Amino acid sequence: MPLRVTVAGRSRSYRTPLQGWYVRNDRTMAVGTDGELYVLSGPRTWTGTLRGVTPRPVDEPPLVLGAGSRDGESIDLDAALRRTLGRDLPPEG
């Protein structure tokens, strides 16, 4: 699925060259087909509107999504990937 960057505080989004799967309902975090984790939110820019954006992968991906959030909901990254992909992941090791 093509991934899009959500503009903070707006209902707009920018196209990206990335393909992958969203791991959050608000579509602000995704795993690309390259296996990298991407944060897909950012400020409004004119170049983003005209040309799209190319997000960089997160250097140190969190192992728990939503940790420290105000609503108290969190999920382990591997569980989020299983839920999103709809299948079991190979064991770590």
C-alpha positions as CSV (number, residue, x, y, z in Angstrom):
1,M,0.0,0.0,0.0
2,P,1.4,3.5,-0.8
3,L,2.3,5.4,2.4
4,R,1.4,9.0,3.0
5,V,2.7,11.6,5.5
6,T,0.0,13.3,7.6
7,V,0.3,17.0,8.0
8,A,0.2,17.8,11.7
9,G,-3.1,19.3,12.8
10,R,-4.7,19.2,9.4
11,S,-6.6,16.8,7.3
12,R,-4.0,16.9,4.5
13,S,-1.4,14.4,3.6
14,Y,1.6,14.2,1.3
15,R,2.5,11.4,-1.0
16,T,5.8,9.5,-0.5
17,P,7.7,7.0,-2.6
18,L,7.3,4.4,0.1
19,Q,5.2,1.2,0.2
20,G,4.3,-0.6,3.4
21,W,1.9,-1.1,6.2
22,Y,0.6,1.4,8.8
23,V,1.0,0.2,12.4
24,R,-1.0,2.9,14.1
25,N,-4.7,3.8,13.4
26,D,-3.9,7.4,12.9
27,R,-1.5,6.5,10.1
28,T,1.5,8.3,11.7
29,M,3.8,5.3,11.9
30,A,4.4,2.6,9.4
31,V,6.8,-0.2,8.4
32,G,8.0,0.0,4.8
33,T,8.6,-2.9,2.5
34,D,12.3,-2.4,3.2
35,G,11.6,-3.4,6.9
36,E,12.4,0.1,8.2
37,L,10.1,2.0,10.6
38,Y,8.9,5.4,9.6
39,V,7.2,8.3,11.4
40,L,4.7,9.7,9.0
41,S,3.7,13.1,10.3
42,G,5.2,16.5,9.8
43,P,4.7,20.2,9.2
44,R,3.0,21.7,6.2
45,T,5.5,22.7,3.5
46,W,5.0,24.0,0.0
47,T,7.5,21.5,-1.4
48,G,5.6,18.7,0.3
49,T,2.4,19.9,-1.4
50,L,4.0,20.1,-4.8
51,R,6.5,17.2,-4.9
52,G,5.6,15.0,-1.9
53,V,8.1,14.0,0.8
54,T,10.6,11.2,1.4
55,P,10.7,10.3,5.1
56,R,13.8,8.9,6.7
57,P,13.6,5.7,8.7
58,V,13.8,5.9,12.5
59,D,17.3,5.3,13.8
60,E,16.3,3.5,17.0
61,P,12.7,2.2,16.6
62,P,10.7,1.9,19.8
63,L,10.0,-1.6,20.9
64,V,6.7,-0.5,22.4
65,L,4.3,1.7,20.4
66,G,2.3,4.2,22.4
67,A,4.5,4.0,25.5
68,G,4.0,7.1,27.6
69,S,0.9,8.2,25.7
70,R,-1.9,10.0,27.6
71,D,-4.5,7.4,26.9
72,G,-2.3,4.7,28.6
73,E,-2.6,2.3,25.6
74,S,0.5,0.7,24.3
75,I,1.4,-2.4,22.3
76,D,4.7,-4.3,21.7
77,L,6.1,-3.6,18.2
78,D,6.1,-7.3,17.3
79,A,2.4,-7.6,18.3
80,A,1.5,-4.6,16.2
81,L,3.3,-6.1,13.2
82,R,1.5,-9.4,13.7
83,R,-1.9,-7.6,13.9
84,T,-1.1,-5.5,10.9
85,L,0.3,-8.3,8.7
86,G,-2.3,-10.8,9.9
87,R,0.2,-13.6,10.4
88,D,2.9,-14.8,12.8
89,L,6.4,-13.4,12.7
90,P,9.4,-15.7,12.9
91,P,10.9,-16.1,16.4
92,E,13.7,-13.8,17.4
93,G,17.2,-15.2,17.4
